[in-house]
Amino acid sequence: MKIQRVREIARERGLDPGKAERVELIKAIQRQEGNFDCFASAYAGLCDQTGCRWREDCFAAARSGGHS
């Protein structure tokens, strides 16, 4: 998901995206939603959060060291 859409989601959730990096912004959204702030931490390709909107991006970011 592109950073512009991540910022839109943050604003929709009442967060100010400011100049936050993509990974930190997604983690803030996860916390605000009451979820684990685990984005980009599925290093082994395993995750039990099957309903997470960030799932595909999370795996890609984890593979690239959290910078995707």
N, C-alpha and C positions, 0 to 999 in steps of 0.2 A: 504494500500500500504506500502510495506516495506521501511525502511529508505534508503536502497541502491538505490532503484528506485527513491525516492524523490531526492536524491543527484544527480542522473543522469539527472533528469529533470531540476534541478537547473543549472547544468553545461551546458545543452543544451540551456538554456535561458540566458546564459552569466553570471550567478551568481557563486560566490565562496562559496560552502556550508560549508567549514571549519569545525568547530566543533559545528555548530548550532544544537539546539534541533529540533526534527521533526516538532513540531507545529510552531515554529518561522521560520523555513526554508520554510514551506508551505505558511505561511503568506507572506514571502518575494517574493515567486514565484507569489502569487496572485497579489501583488502590481506591480511587474514587468510586469505582463500580463495586467495591467490596470483594475484589478478587486478589489472589496472590500477585505480587508484582514480580513475575518470574520471566518476563519477556527476554528472549535471547539466551535463556539458560538451559535449553534442552540439548546440551552438548552431545549426549549419547543418542539423540534422536528419539527419546522417550518422553512422553507427557501424558498425564491422565486427565488433563483439562480439555476434553473433547469438544466442548461447546464454546471454546474461546474464539473470539473474532480475530485474534492475532495469530492463530495457530500456524498457518502456512508461512507467514512472514517471520514468525519466531524461529522456526526450524532453519530457514534460510539465514537469518541473522546469527544464530548459534553456530552454523557451519562456517560463517565468515568472521567469526570472532566477535560478534555483537555489533558490527558496523554496517550491516545491510540496511 
